[in-house]
Amino acid sequence: MGAALLSAPAYAQGAPADDEASNDDAIIVVTGSILRRTNTETASPVTVLSAQTLEERGLNTVSEAVQRLSANGAGTITQGWNTGFNFASGANAPALRGLTVQSTLSISDGLRMAPYPLADDGQRNFVDLNTIPDAVVERIEVLRDGASSTYGADAIAGVINVITKKEIQGLHLGGSLGISQKGDAGEQRIDATWGYGDLANDGFNFYVSGEYRRQDALYARDRGYPFNNKDWTSICGASGSCMSNQNWNGFTPENGLFNGLISIPGVTLVRPVSATNPNTGAGRFEFLNPAAGCRGYKMHQNIGTSATAPLAGVCEINWQGDHIMLQPEIERQGLTARFTANVGDRAQVYAIANYYNTKTHATFTPLGLNGTPTSPNNGAAAYNVMLPVYVCANGVGTLSGQNTGCTAANGTLNPYNPYAASGQTAQAFVRSTRDRTVDTSSRSLRGVLGIEGSFGDDWRYSANFTASEVRLKRTQANYFIPQRIMDVVARGTLNLNDLEANSQEIWDYIAPVNTTTSVSELWQFQATLAKDLFQLPGGPLQAAVGVSYRDESIDAPSANPGTLGNQYDRYYSINAVGTAGSRDVKSAFFELSAPVIEQIELTASGRYDDYSTGQSNFSPKLGVKFTPIPQVAVRGTFSKGFRIPSFNESFGLPTTGFVTRTVNCTTFAAFCAAHGNNAYATQSYSLGLTQVGNPDLDPEKSTAFTAGIIVEPIRNVSLTVDFWHIKVNDLITGVTSTAAAEAAYYSNNGVVNIPGITVLPGQPDPAFPNALPLLGFIQSSYTNQDSQVVSGLDFGANLSLPIGSNLTWRSNFDASYMIKYELTTDAGDKLRYDGTLSPCNITSCSGSPKWRASWQNTLAFGDTTLSLTAYYTKGYDTASIDFGGIKGDCQFNADNGVSTHSYVDGSPVNCKTKDIWNVDFTASQKIGDKFTIYANVLNVFGIKPPFDPDAAYGIFGFNPAWAGPNIMGRYFRLGAKVSF
């Protein structure tokens, strides 16, 4: 048996979730069913994390507990990834089976909640788990199977159901303090709960609970090499060749090259304007303020005669150590109240009210005062700071620094243009000294009213109403508006000699604080009616029917609306994603449970959903559980599900980004000839790519099945193995290639007949105004086009054995192995993601590991509990398949820059990442009947994250999705609980 436990299953789905479930005669409700049953073993696999389990693992938030699940895969959103630049900054969400956050339905007490108003990557809606109060959580049930037949849309990969306590009596106080071994990333937590009334004796219970939590920020500079510095020249391969210095302007001695030229905070470089292009400079840069030099940054001299190298040397900045945040500052506070009362002998009413507020503060690297604006304007070049010869109080900035309205008659020579006395404009190259900041305040309100009971001969009913709202205020600071930089440069009011000498008024003018408020709302009414119809040999045939009506909406205005006709009046580096829409859905559903004989139970369920936006779907599910002997049960399910298009996919506002293109005059000779092969036709130009929502999208549809076995060789020991397979058709994606549209435009006189594609011409050629203009914009909407398959195995073991008279050993093992993760494109190409860094487009290059596992062992003796929990994530091939990488061909990936980094000699750095381990230790001691103290040592062995320069676009040097607990280092927490 011991050998079997080392290789098999976790919190057995049949393990008791609480004292009620341990009573064989108790009536319980299992996530994914609207029928009550007398045991927790169902045809669908369910993982149960009780409040006791969370305490023994040292997990004090719902979001952290779910992130540690083995079934949580590629595309998960962790708080360490949301540090200022992510669309969903401040949020946290799981992605079961690696099918993105919008294919996992997160609910509380079986009821839906309003989603986070901002979409992940501007596309995917999800529920933020940070909005769920932690102090009153009874257990978390994770249905690892499709559940659209019960819950409707978005449950393709499974369901996370956070169940709160129904009854609390007395006063309960708790608090804890935590800090890392390095003395940083401190946390404070306090909660207070008071309840009155005994449901059994008094017929009612009321409780109220409040909690406050704070987590300090963590920066890369607070951790060791190579996570606090991008100078990776000391990391070398077998050949002796080393990595390059990836700091800004970092110098690599091995090849004599520097990583630049990149602007440095507060260090202004200048050069004279180009004689042929008034919008850029020419020659070598030099310091505007030679006395200040690199302002404390490292300087490289004698680096050759590169035309882009400043005469005095190159300033190097460790942007990783100086500016990268690993964990945002988080403050959470919430208040929860619940009233439950018995009505007569056969009914119970309840009301729940939740308030929760989460605030985050995140920072990211400062912006250069040069940049590429984000709004459409064909042919627009990247903005350069051009210094005019004269400055005056009423100057109006221009791209070239000329024709500003300032002359010798009304202005003075520009003090920041060293070439002004010669009548020559100049180009300046400088970066802000102020980090970009993103502050979020997410306020969540939720109310529930419900009744459940029975009448007549075994009729059971339930009805509830829930309403919730998430209001998100997002404030972004130190993002520039190019035209305003041009204006202060033309007026001479921006001190380029010393940026820190500028007044706050100047900073507020060129980078006004950007604040947007986004709101999502949801309300729902549903009711069910169930009855035991008649007796079968194995038990009663149960049937239930239900109806539901839901209304939901999101209003998320763009943080960068501006005027599309002039991008220089808008912020750059702020994406213009936004959405506004609403819809309602009417649903009817049913479920049957038929214990045909004592050994066989059959289940069937189905749900029909009809959306006001035109989509409808019927989702059936069949299940079977066969128990030939009491120690063995075989189970399986077959289901069809769907994911409704997200609000951003359906109602997304136009969002434009720019790419640089050049017309191939060999392929499109007629187009170039029509323009006399002039510079208009032959030189590079900017092409706008605009993405908009598509209200005519179809739902993504899934087909899934599971097959498993439960073995209970002796009492209190269970082993499970489950196979799962999910296929999703009609995937909703954006247009991934523009080549076909560009080719059609230039070869067919501007006519493009590609479904979902609209093209707009650019500005005409002044020399040939009647000729076909350059392509200005390709506008596309989301479309249903691809399909994907994911499959794997889940293993679980649950053991609770008494050892002697006063000692109990509890062991829980949980593992998930991904067999396949394959995307089939509309063109028929198959991309295999499992065990690789992909899919980068939806996981930010965090990968799809083949194995994830956890193993908890707890010893309880007397009033003492000791627990050790290990977590494991298998390493992966560093090939980025969706960017053209080839799994197993490491050299090809390094040569072509598809994720795999290389040493200076071209040999690859990481062909496969190391496995990620983490072990947590907890101890608790009960003192008397009322007082408990506990201690957590997280990452008890101080295991560092494996060096991974490819994950997360190479920003951190490790994988924040899987190695976030490791980067914290050894972490200590001390807490106490008292009850009266």
ChimeraX attribute file (.defattr): number of C-alpha atoms within 10 A of each C-alpha:
attribute: neighborCount
match mode: 1-to-1
recipient: residues
	/A:1	8
	/A:2	6
	/A:3	7
	/A:4	10
	/A:5	19
	/A:6	11
	/A:7	13
	/A:8	20
	/A:9	29
	/A:10	30
	/A:11	26
	/A:12	29
	/A:13	26
	/A:14	21
	/A:15	24
	/A:16	19
	/A:17	22
	/A:18	15
	/A:19	8
	/A:20	12
	/A:21	18
	/A:22	13
	/A:23	13
	/A:24	11
	/A:25	11
	/A:26	14
	/A:27	14
	/A:28	14
	/A:29	16
	/A:30	20
	/A:31	26
	/A:32	25
	/A:33	22
	/A:34	24
	/A:35	24
	/A:36	17
	/A:37	17
	/A:38	13
	/A:39	19
	/A:40	22
	/A:41	19
	/A:42	24
	/A:43	25
	/A:44	28
	/A:45	29
	/A:46	25
	/A:47	23
	/A:48	24
	/A:49	21
	/A:50	18
	/A:51	22
	/A:52	13
	/A:53	18
	/A:54	18
	/A:55	17
	/A:56	25
	/A:57	25
	/A:58	24
	/A:59	19
	/A:60	16
	/A:61	18
	/A:62	22
	/A:63	22
	/A:64	19
	/A:65	16
	/A:66	23
	/A:67	21
	/A:68	19
	/A:69	21
	/A:70	23
	/A:71	29
	/A:72	24
	/A:73	29
	/A:74	30
	/A:75	29
	/A:76	24
	/A:77	28
	/A:78	22
	/A:79	24
	/A:80	21
	/A:81	26
	/A:82	22
	/A:83	26
	/A:84	25
	/A:85	18
	/A:86	17
	/A:87	17
	/A:88	26
	/A:89	26
	/A:90	31
	/A:91	26
	/A:92	26
	/A:93	29
	/A:94	33
	/A:95	25
	/A:96	32
	/A:97	32
	/A:98	26
	/A:99	26
	/A:100	24
	/A:101	30
	/A:102	29
	/A:103	27
	/A:104	30
	/A:105	30
	/A:106	26
	/A:107	19
	/A:108	17
	/A:109	17
	/A:110	19
	/A:111	19
	/A:112	20
	/A:113	30
	/A:114	26
	/A:115	26
	/A:116	30
	/A:117	30
	/A:118	29
	/A:119	26
	/A:120	23
	/A:121	15
	/A:122	20
	/A:123	25
	/A:124	20
	/A:125	25
	/A:126	29
	/A:127	25
	/A:128	25
	/A:129	23
	/A:130	22
	/A:131	29
	/A:132	25
	/A:133	23
	/A:134	20
	/A:135	25
	/A:136	23
	/A:137	20
	/A:138	18
	/A:139	22
	/A:140	24
	/A:141	24
	/A:142	24
	/A:143	25
	/A:144	26
	/A:145	27
	/A:146	35
	/A:147	33
	/A:148	32
	/A:149	29
	/A:150	25
	/A:151	27
	/A:152	26
	/A:153	24
	/A:154	27
	/A:155	27
	/A:156	32
	/A:157	31
	/A:158	25
	/A:159	27
	/A:160	24
	/A:161	23
	/A:162	24
	/A:163	19
	/A:164	19
	/A:165	13
	/A:166	18
	/A:167	18
	/A:168	21
	/A:169	16
	/A:170	12
	/A:171	16
	/A:172	18
	/A:173	19
	/A:174	19
	/A:175	18
	/A:176	19
	/A:177	17
	/A:178	21
	/A:179	19
	/A:180	17
	/A:181	14
	/A:182	12
	/A:183	11
	/A:184	17
	/A:185	21
	/A:186	18
	/A:187	20
	/A:188	17
	/A:189	19
	/A:190	19
	/A:191	21
	/A:192	19
	/A:193	22
	/A:194	18
	/A:195	19
	/A:196	17
	/A:197	19
	/A:198	16
	/A:199	17
	/A:200	10
	/A:201	7
	/A:202	11
	/A:203	15
	/A:204	19
	/A:205	21
	/A:206	22
	/A:207	23
	/A:208	20
	/A:209	23
	/A:210	22
	/A:211	22
	/A:212	19
	/A:213	19
	/A:214	20
	/A:215	19
	/A:216	17
	/A:217	20
	/A:218	20
	/A:219	20
	/A:220	23
	/A:221	19
	/A:222	19
	/A:223	19
	/A:224	12
	/A:225	15
	/A:226	20
	/A:227	26
	/A:228	21
	/A:229	22
	/A:230	24
	/A:231	23
	/A:232	20
	/A:233	19
	/A:234	12
	/A:235	14
	/A:236	15
	/A:237	17
	/A:238	8
	/A:239	9
	/A:240	10
	/A:241	19
	/A:242	23
	/A:243	23
	/A:244	26
	/A:245	24
	/A:246	22
	/A:247	21
	/A:248	22
	/A:249	24
	/A:250	27
	/A:251	25
	/A:252	19
	/A:253	13
	/A:254	14
	/A:255	11
	/A:256	9
	/A:257	16
	/A:258	21
	/A:259	16
	/A:260	17
	/A:261	17
	/A:262	18
	/A:263	23
	/A:264	26
	/A:265	23
	/A:266	21
	/A:267	25
	/A:268	26
	/A:269	23
	/A:270	27
	/A:271	26
	/A:272	23
	/A:273	24
	/A:274	16
	/A:275	11
	/A:276	9
	/A:277	10
	/A:278	17
	/A:279	22
	/A:280	24
	/A:281	24
	/A:282	18
	/A:283	15
	/A:284	16
	/A:285	24
	/A:286	22
	/A:287	22
	/A:288	21
	/A:289	17
	/A:290	14
	/A:291	8
	/A:292	14
	/A:293	20
	/A:294	23
	/A:295	16
	/A:296	10
	/A:297	15
	/A:298	15
	/A:299	17
	/A:300	16
	/A:301	13
	/A:302	10
	/A:303	16
	/A:304	11
	/A:305	10
	/A:306	11
	/A:307	11
	/A:308	15
	/A:309	21
	/A:310	21
	/A:311	17
	/A:312	16
	/A:313	19
	/A:314	31
	/A:315	26
	/A:316	27
	/A:317	26
	/A:318	21
	/A:319	20
	/A:320	25
	/A:321	22
	/A:322	17
	/A:323	20
	/A:324	24
	/A:325	25
	/A:326	26
	/A:327	28
	/A:328	27
	/A:329	23
	/A:330	21
	/A:331	19
	/A:332	21
	/A:333	20
	/A:334	23
	/A:335	20
	/A:336	21
	/A:337	19
	/A:338	23
	/A:339	20
	/A:340	22
	/A:341	20
	/A:342	19
	/A:343	14
	/A:344	9
	/A:345	10
	/A:346	11
	/A:347	16
	/A:348	19
	/A:349	18
	/A:350	19
	/A:351	18
	/A:352	19
	/A:353	18
	/A:354	21
	/A:355	20
	/A:356	22
	/A:357	20
	/A:358	22
	/A:359	20
	/A:360	27
	/A:361	21
	/A:362	25
	/A:363	25
	/A:364	19
	/A:365	21
	/A:366	19
	/A:367	22
	/A:368	20
	/A:369	22
	/A:370	21
	/A:371	18
	/A:372	18
	/A:373	26
	/A:374	23
	/A:375	28
	/A:376	23
	/A:377	21
	/A:378	19
	/A:379	19
	/A:380	17
	/A:381	16
	/A:382	13
	/A:383	19
	/A:384	24
	/A:385	27
	/A:386	31
	/A:387	33
	/A:388	33
	/A:389	28
	/A:390	29
	/A:391	29
	/A:392	23
	/A:393	16
	/A:394	15
	/A:395	23
	/A:396	21
	/A:397	27
	/A:398	22
	/A:399	21
	/A:400	23
	/A:401	26
	/A:402	20
	/A:403	14
	/A:404	23
	/A:405	18
	/A:406	23
	/A:407	16
	/A:408	11
	/A:409	8
	/A:410	13
	/A:411	18
	/A:412	17
	/A:413	20
	/A:414	21
	/A:415	17
	/A:416	23
	/A:417	25
	/A:418	18
	/A:419	20
	/A:420	19
	/A:421	13
	/A:422	8
	/A:423	12
	/A:424	18
	/A:425	28
	/A:426	28
	/A:427	25
	/A:428	27
	/A:429	27
	/A:430	23
	/A:431	20
	/A:432	24
	/A:433	18
	/A:434	20
	/A:435	19
	/A:436	21
	/A:437	20
	/A:438	24
	/A:439	22
	/A:440	24
	/A:441	20
	/A:442	26
	/A:443	20
	/A:444	27
	/A:445	20
	/A:446	22
	/A:447	19
	/A:448	20
	/A:449	17
	/A:450	18
	/A:451	19
	/A:452	19
	/A:453	18
	/A:454	17
	/A:455	12
	/A:456	7
	/A:457	9
	/A:458	11
	/A:459	14
	/A:460	20
	/A:461	19
	/A:462	19
	/A:463	18
	/A:464	19
	/A:465	19
	/A:466	21
	/A:467	22
	/A:468	22
	/A:469	24
	/A:470	26
	/A:471	22
	/A:472	23
	/A:473	17
	/A:474	21
	/A:475	17
	/A:476	21
	/A:477	18
	/A:478	22
	/A:479	27
	/A:480	30
	/A:481	22
	/A:482	27
	/A:483	21
	/A:484	21
	/A:485	26
	/A:486	29
	/A:487	22
	/A:488	22
	/A:489	27
	/A:490	30
	/A:491	24
	/A:492	24
	/A:493	16
	/A:494	21
	/A:495	16
	/A:496	23
	/A:497	19
	/A:498	16
	/A:499	19
	/A:500	14
	/A:501	10
	/A:502	14
	/A:503	12
	/A:504	9
	/A:505	10
	/A:506	16
	/A:507	20
	/A:508	14
	/A:509	14
	/A:510	22
	/A:511	19
	/A:512	18
	/A:513	15
	/A:514	16
	/A:515	15
	/A:516	15
	/A:517	18
	/A:518	22
	/A:519	23
	/A:520	24
	/A:521	23
	/A:522	22
	/A:523	21
	/A:524	21
	/A:525	19
	/A:526	19
	/A:527	18
	/A:528	20
	/A:529	20
	/A:530	22
	/A:531	21
	/A:532	18
	/A:533	14
	/A:534	11
	/A:535	13
	/A:536	13
	/A:537	13
	/A:538	14
	/A:539	16
	/A:540	16
	/A:541	20
	/A:542	20
	/A:543	21
	/A:544	23
	/A:545	20
	/A:546	20
	/A:547	18
	/A:548	19
	/A:549	17
	/A:550	19
	/A:551	17
	/A:552	21
	/A:553	21
	/A:554	28
	/A:555	19
	/A:556	25
	/A:557	20
	/A:558	21
	/A:559	20
	/A:560	21
	/A:561	17
	/A:562	15
	/A:563	12
	/A:564	14
	/A:565	11
	/A:566	15
	/A:567	20
	/A:568	25
	/A:569	17
	/A:570	23
	/A:571	29
	/A:572	21
	/A:573	17
	/A:574	17
	/A:575	20
	/A:576	22
	/A:577	25
	/A:578	28
	/A:579	26
	/A:580	19
	/A:581	16
	/A:582	17
	/A:583	15
	/A:584	16
	/A:585	20
	/A:586	18
	/A:587	20
	/A:588	21
	/A:589	23
	/A:590	23
	/A:591	23
	/A:592	22
	/A:593	23
	/A:594	21
	/A:595	22
	/A:596	16
	/A:597	14
	/A:598	13
	/A:599	15
	/A:600	18
	/A:601	21
	/A:602	21
	/A:603	21
	/A:604	19
	/A:605	24
	/A:606	24
	/A:607	24
	/A:608	20
	/A:609	22
	/A:610	16
	/A:611	16
	/A:612	12
	/A:613	14
	/A:614	12
	/A:615	16
	/A:616	17
	/A:617	22
	/A:618	18
	/A:619	25
	/A:620	22
	/A:621	23
	/A:622	20
	/A:623	21
	/A:624	21
	/A:625	24
	/A:626	19
	/A:627	18
	/A:628	12
	/A:629	9
	/A:630	10
	/A:631	14
	/A:632	16
	/A:633	21
	/A:634	19
	/A:635	23
	/A:636	22
	/A:637	24
	/A:638	20
	/A:639	24
	/A:640	24
	/A:641	32
	/A:642	28
	/A:643	25
	/A:644	22
	/A:645	28
	/A:646	20
	/A:647	29
	/A:648	27
	/A:649	28
	/A:650	25
	/A:651	20
	/A:652	26
	/A:653	22
	/A:654	19
	/A:655	23
	/A:656	21
	/A:657	18
	/A:658	21
	/A:659	9
	/A:660	11
	/A:661	13
	/A:662	13
	/A:663	21
	/A:664	15
	/A:665	14
	/A:666	9
	/A:667	12
	/A:668	13
	/A:669	14
	/A:670	15
	/A:671	24
	/A:672	22
	/A:673	13
	/A:674	15
	/A:675	21
	/A:676	14
	/A:677	15
	/A:678	14
	/A:679	11
	/A:680	20
	/A:681	21
	/A:682	16
	/A:683	12
	/A:684	13
	/A:685	22
	/A:686	23
	/A:687	25
	/A:688	26
	/A:689	20
	/A:690	20
	/A:691	22
	/A:692	22
	/A:693	25
	/A:694	20
	/A:695	19
	/A:696	16
	/A:697	21
	/A:698	21
	/A:699	22
	/A:700	23
	/A:701	20
	/A:702	25
	/A:703	20
	/A:704	23
	/A:705	21
	/A:706	24
	/A:707	21
	/A:708	21
	/A:709	20
	/A:710	25
	/A:711	20
	/A:712	19
	/A:713	13
	/A:714	10
	/A:715	10
	/A:716	14
	/A:717	21
	/A:718	27
	/A:719	26
	/A:720	26
	/A:721	22
	/A:722	22
	/A:723	20
	/A:724	23
	/A:725	21
	/A:726	24
	/A:727	20
	/A:728	22
	/A:729	18
	/A:730	19
	/A:731	24
	/A:732	23
	/A:733	14
	/A:734	18
	/A:735	17
	/A:736	6
	/A:737	8
	/A:738	12
	/A:739	9
	/A:740	10
	/A:741	19
	/A:742	20
	/A:743	16
	/A:744	15
	/A:745	20
	/A:746	23
	/A:747	15
	/A:748	12
	/A:749	13
	/A:750	19
	/A:751	14
	/A:752	18
	/A:753	13
	/A:754	12
	/A:755	9
	/A:756	14
	/A:757	16
	/A:758	16
	/A:759	22
	/A:760	16
	/A:761	16
	/A:762	19
	/A:763	15
	/A:764	16
	/A:765	17
	/A:766	11
	/A:767	11
	/A:768	14
	/A:769	11
	/A:770	11
	/A:771	16
	/A:772	20
	/A:773	23
	/A:774	26
	/A:775	25
	/A:776	21
	/A:777	23
	/A:778	20
	/A:779	19
	/A:780	22
	/A:781	25
	/A:782	25
	/A:783	21
	/A:784	19
	/A:785	17
	/A:786	19
	/A:787	21
	/A:788	21
	/A:789	19
	/A:790	22
	/A:791	20
	/A:792	20
	/A:793	19
	/A:794	25
	/A:795	24
	/A:796	27
	/A:797	29
	/A:798	25
	/A:799	23
	/A:800	18
	/A:801	14
	/A:802	14
	/A:803	12
	/A:804	8
	/A:805	8
	/A:806	10
	/A:807	14
	/A:808	17
	/A:809	16
	/A:810	17
	/A:811	22
	/A:812	25
	/A:813	25
	/A:814	26
	/A:815	25
	/A:816	28
	/A:817	21
	/A:818	24
	/A:819	17
	/A:820	18
	/A:821	25
	/A:822	18
	/A:823	22
	/A:824	17
	/A:825	14
	/A:826	13
	/A:827	8
	/A:828	10
	/A:829	10
	/A:830	13
	/A:831	19
	/A:832	20
	/A:833	26
	/A:834	27
	/A:835	23
	/A:836	28
	/A:837	32
	/A:838	32
	/A:839	27
	/A:840	23
	/A:841	13
	/A:842	20
	/A:843	24
	/A:844	21
	/A:845	26
	/A:846	28
	/A:847	31
	/A:848	28
	/A:849	25
	/A:850	21
	/A:851	24
	/A:852	24
	/A:853	24
	/A:854	22
	/A:855	21
	/A:856	23
	/A:857	19
	/A:858	22
	/A:859	19
	/A:860	18
	/A:861	16
	/A:862	11
	/A:863	13
	/A:864	16
	/A:865	18
	/A:866	19
	/A:867	23
	/A:868	21
	/A:869	23
	/A:870	17
	/A:871	21
	/A:872	20
	/A:873	22
	/A:874	18
	/A:875	22
	/A:876	24
	/A:877	26
	/A:878	34
	/A:879	33
	/A:880	26
	/A:881	22
	/A:882	18
	/A:883	15
	/A:884	15
	/A:885	24
	/A:886	20
	/A:887	22
	/A:888	14
	/A:889	13
	/A:890	24
	/A:891	18
	/A:892	18
	/A:893	25
	/A:894	23
	/A:895	15
	/A:896	12
	/A:897	16
	/A:898	20
	/A:899	28
	/A:900	29
	/A:901	26
	/A:902	24
	/A:903	21
	/A:904	20
	/A:905	14
	/A:906	14
	/A:907	21
	/A:908	19
	/A:909	25
	/A:910	23
	/A:911	20
	/A:912	19
	/A:913	22
	/A:914	16
	/A:915	16
	/A:916	19
	/A:917	22
	/A:918	22
	/A:919	23
	/A:920	24
	/A:921	23
	/A:922	24
	/A:923	22
	/A:924	21
	/A:925	16
	/A:926	17
	/A:927	12
	/A:928	8
	/A:929	10
	/A:930	11
	/A:931	16
	/A:932	18
	/A:933	18
	/A:934	21
	/A:935	20
	/A:936	23
	/A:937	22
	/A:938	26
	/A:939	24
	/A:940	18
	/A:941	15
	/A:942	19
	/A:943	18
	/A:944	21
	/A:945	24
	/A:946	18
	/A:947	17
	/A:948	23
	/A:949	25
	/A:950	25
	/A:951	27
	/A:952	22
	/A:953	14
	/A:954	16
	/A:955	16
	/A:956	25
	/A:957	23
	/A:958	25
	/A:959	28
	/A:960	24
	/A:961	24
	/A:962	27
	/A:963	21
	/A:964	19
	/A:965	23
	/A:966	24
	/A:967	25
	/A:968	25
	/A:969	21
	/A:970	21
	/A:971	23
	/A:972	21
	/A:973	19
	/A:974	17
	/A:975	18
	/A:976	18
	/A:977	18
	/A:978	17
	/A:979	16
	/A:980	11
